[in-house]
């Protein structure tokens, strides 16, 4: 082992951690400096300049980061700090060659941090771990695909295979991936949506008939009131701040609802404006409601009660013509238990009444939210309550108004549109059957949590992951790792190394693939792909960089070549789809509603918007054919004495499970990640002080009526202005605290934002590597 390439065991863990004051604004010149520094470090100055100027441009490629839509008129630099980090991560000139795998065993890789693994560079060669081996070794593409095909053909049942994917996958790759899985005979197509916005989709399909948002950027800019709940735009989708700044300049009121004060909702300095460089920037939030974790449902119910006391603000015509369930909702909200509401929310009655006044005064309201609302036991009821509020005032299908679940991954919404879903609708399957002459399975498949259970119980034997970092993204880390080790074969289709490559089945494959920034050359020439953003806009993306290795295949090519080996008797022309992605889009146009004239419509700058009955015509494909008011029993998270409610969050140097660096600039944390944010008042009550080291111990009900515990050792306490009774810490380090069976009702999403914990004095001298 070379001394200049240490594994995680040799890397000091948080030894250089320092904590300072949080910043007072987001973006500005410091964000530009950080973006340029990491871009030049990873790509060099010339490559960095050439690449960044192509991001989110009509003739360029879509940012592989967040799913925030592009404006109608793109600026020359249409990227944010975290977008630059995402591009640099993929377009880096660093390379992972077979020599690295020869030097480092799988145990070495497992003991390394994801930050170190990702910093090694782009994967270049297919790698294979044989049964009993402790190292990956290079193999040819033919050998790698034959290994996978042999395992799949040898299964007793197609449902013993699981095909996972993440939001970085293009529409074209997602479509052929789900087509292959269903032609093979399974609906086991879990994806990252299962862990983020599944609760949003579940609630919205039930209430308005479509599991997507109903607004555009133009709606946000025209809104009179924008409510942002459980969301951190400055870190997770910074380009949203430009849209909010425009809305503010037009007179919109913005209300932030969050247990943590998020700097981007205080003030935004747009580095592409004079005011953002030399001025004070734009103040964003007019009100900040520091809600207790899980208290959003109680808050929205109370606001609904208050609006019903003011019949003059209700849109009676809309309610009567377009909704059902109103009378039951009125009866349920006739009274409110104010002491319980104040305990659940941590807010005063006057604060809640002020929010109701904001709703009453608005003629066009948008409610935005992210995972702060979707990862609780009662997430689906909470989002139903948001819909209830908007329906009261007719704020669905109106300019400047609607629901806005903000997706956190580039094409996660497009994946679902293309059929990456374990519970597909019958019309989609029927169209697929008619187009390709197959009989797709109708039985529902496994979502993420069910997939882990299936591997744990040996009901699943082959795992294929196309993108993402399954092991680090999922809950109950030890259980997840042990479950995947039960597999006969684990396969990762990836651009970069991550922790999932170090958790293998009896055999394992790493299949390196092209990134979105790179040229994709097939038999008919250079290919373009498409993606769908958070607001249902579909547009083209075409990489321009030379591939990191001549040995890379695109995701489409990998799937099509695998399908030819596994399904030689199925009359699907996989070779034609690999050779020309226009063939894939022609199939999509005949299978998926809204994609008619697909090819010509993506020629337009900005692409095209998919239709939405709720948004476009106020028609609702629900069980009543109307938008539905719902009645939801109130759920309150109660902590035993001496406990806190923990939420897992991202740092600013992080995108999902990708760790770009060890800083969280906006929260004042530098060169470390094992920190827990707790209010100074709670620290005093619990007998701890800023700078103490503690273990985090989660407490959950067990099936036998007792409790079960999980432990994450040695976190540095940070005194921080979070809501009383609440705490926050970064994932994936704290995923170990969330049991596999702790999931949201209906959506089955892990409840990573409502983890009941206690603090104990640290039992280890130093933090473990992961």
Residue, then its C-alpha position, 0 to 999 in steps of 0.5 A: x500500500x502506498x503511503x500517499x494513498x491512505x485508506x480511511x483508517x489512516x485519515x484523521x477523522x474530525x481532528x481538525x474540526x472547528x466551529x464558528x458563527x453561522x453566516x448571515x447571507x447565502x451565495x455572494x462572492x464567497x460562493x463564487x470563489x468556492x465554486x471556482x476553487x473546487x472546479x479548477x482543482x478538479x478540472x484545471x482552469x481551461x476545462x473548468x471554464x469550458x465546462x461550466x459555461x455549458x451547464x443548463x444552456x440550451x446547447x449544453x448539458x443539464x446539471x447533474x445536481x438538483x432538479x430546479x428548472x431553468x428560467x426561460x432566459x438562461x444567463x451566461x453562468x446558469x449554475x450555482x455553487x453546488x451545481x459547480x461542485x456536482x459538475x467538477x465531481x463528474x468532470x474531474x481529471x482524476x482517474x480510478x484505475x485497476x491499480x487502485x483496486x490492486x492496492x486496496x482490498x474491499x475491506x480497505x475500501x469499506x473502512x474509507x470515508x465516502x469523501x476519500x472514495x469520491x476524491x479518487x476520481x472517475x471509474x475507468x474499467x469494469x471490475x469483478x470480485x469473484x466469490x471468496x476474493x477480497x479484491x476487485x480485478x479488471x475484466x472485459x465488458x463481455x465477461x462482466x455482462x456475461x457474469x450478470x446475465x448468467x446470474x439473472x438467467x439462473x434465478x428461480x423467479x424474476x422477483x429475486x432480482x432488484x433493479x435500483x436507480x437514482x435521479x441522475x439517470x436520463x429519461x432514455x436510460x430509465x425507459x430502457x431499464x424499466x423495459x428490461x426489468x418488466x420484459x424479464x418479469x419483475x416490477x422490482x424497480x425501487x428508486x431514490x424517490x422511495x426515500x425522498x418525495x414518495x410521501x409527496x406523490x402518495x398524498x398528491x395522487x390521492x388529493x389532486x390526481x397527479x403526483x407532481x407539482x402544479x406550478x412553474x417558475x413563472x407562477x412562483x414569480x407571480x405569487x402573492x404568498x410563497x410558503x417554504x416548509x421543511x426546505x433549505x434552498x441555499x444548500x439543496x437547490x440554490x438557484x431557487x433563491x434567484x426565483x425567490x428574489x424575483x418574486x420578492x422584487x414583485x411584491x411577494x410575501x415569503x414565509x419560512x417554516x423550519x426547525x433550523x434557521x436557513x441562511x438562504x431564507x434570510x438573505x440572498x446575494x446574487x453574484x451576477x447582480x451589482x446588489x449581490x456583489x457590493x450591496x446587502x443582497x435581497x432579504x427573502x423571508x418576511x416571517x420565520x416560524x421555527x416549528x418543532x420537528x413533525x409539527x407542520x401538520x398541526x400548524x396547517x390544521x390550525x391555519x385551516x380552522x382559522x380560514x374557515x372562520x373567515x368565509x369571505x376568503x374562501x373560493x366558494x365557486x371552486x370548492x363547489x365545482x371542483x372539490x369533494x369532502x368539504x363538509x367533512x373537512x369543515x366538521x373536522x376543523x370546527x375546533x382546534x385544541x390550542x394547547x395541543x397545537x402549541x405543544x406540537x408546533x412549538x409556536x404561539x397562537x399569535x404566530x399561527x394566527x399571523x400565518x393565517x392572516x398571510x393566507x387570507x390576504x393572498x390571492x395567489x399562494x404557492x406552498x413549497x416543501x422538501x424532505x423536512x416534510x416527507x420523512x415523518x411517520x405522518x408525512x402523507x397526512x401533513x401534505x394532505x393538509x397543505x392541499x386542504x389549505x390551497x383548495x380552500x382558496x382555489x389555489x390549484x390551477x390558478x396563475x401564481x398558485x399551487x403545490x411545489x414539491x421541490x425534487x432534490x435530484x436532477x431527473x428523479x421526477x423523469x425516472x418516475x415518468x418513464x416507469x421507474x416505479x414498483x407499483x406501475x399503473x395499469x394504463x402504462x403497463x398496457x401501453x408497454x405491452x402493446x408497444x413491445x409485444x410483451x406481457x409485463x408483470x402486474x404484481x407490485x414489486x419491492x420499494x427500497x425498504x422492501x428490497x432490503x428486507x428481501x435481501x435480508x430474508x434471502x428472497x432476493x439474490x441479485x442487486x443491480x444499482x444504476x447510479x446512486x449510493x444505495x448503502x449510504x442512502x438507506x436507513x439502518x446502515x448495519x442491517x442494510x449492509x448485512x442484507x446486501x452481503x446475503x446477495x449472490x451478486x451485487x452490481x453497481x453501474x457508476x461514474x465514481x467510487x462510493x461506499x456501496x462498492x465496498x459492500x458486496x454480495x458473494x460476487x460483485x461487479x463495478x460497471x463504469x459509465x459515462x457521465x452527463x458532461x461527456x460525449x455519448x457516441x453510438x453507431x449513428x453518431x453523438x447522442x443527446x438525452x432528456x431530463x424532466x425537472x421539478x416543474x414537469x419541463x422536459x428538455x435535452x442534454x448533450x455532453x461535450x467532454x471527451x469520456x474519462x476512458x475509452x472503455x466506458x459505456x453509456x447506461x443505455x448501452x449497458x442495459x441494452x447489451x445486458x438485455x440482448x444476453x438475458x432475453x434473446x427470445x424477446x422480440x425487442x430491438x435492443x440494438x436499434x435503441x442503443x444505436x440511436x436514442x431517437x428510437x427510444x424516444x419514439x417508443x416513449x412517445x407512443x407509451x407515455x402520455x404527453x410525449x407526442x412529437x417528442x423529438x421535435x419538441x426537444x429541439x425548442x430551447x427549454x423543451x416542453x412542459x408535460x400536461x397536468x389536468x390539475x394545473x391546466x384544466x382543473x380536472x382531477x384524476x382522483x377517486x371522485x374525479x374532483x380535488x379531495x379535501x381530506x380529514x387526517x387525525x393529528x399526529x404529535x411526536x412526544x419525547x420521553x423526558x431527557x430526549x430530543x427529536x433528531x432530523x438528518x440533514x445535508x451539509x453545504x459540502x454535500x449533495x445527497x450522499x456525495x461528500x464534496x468536502x468537509x465544510x458547512x460554510x453556512x452553519x459555521x462548521x469546518x473540516x468535520x462532519x460528526x456534529x450534532x446541533x442542539x439549542x443552548x437551552x436544551x443543552x443546559x437542561x440536559x447538562x451538556x455544553x458546546x464542544x462536548x462529545x456525545x453518543x447519539x442513541x435512538x429509541x424506537x418501539x419494538x414489536x414486543x412492546x419494549x424499545x429498541x436502540x441504535x447508537x452513533x458514537x462520538x459527535x461534537x455538540x454544537x450549540x445552535x439556534x434550532x427549535x427547542x426539543x429538536x436536534x440535527x446531524x448530517x446523514x449518512x453518518x446518522x442513518x444508522x439511527x433509523x430502524x428499517x421498519x420506521x417508515x411513513x404511513x402509505x409511502x413507506x419512506x424512512x422517517x429520518x426527520x423524526x428520530x427520538x434520541x438521547x445524548x450520552x457521554x461519548x464512549x469512544x476516544x475518537x469517532x469511527x471512520x464512517 
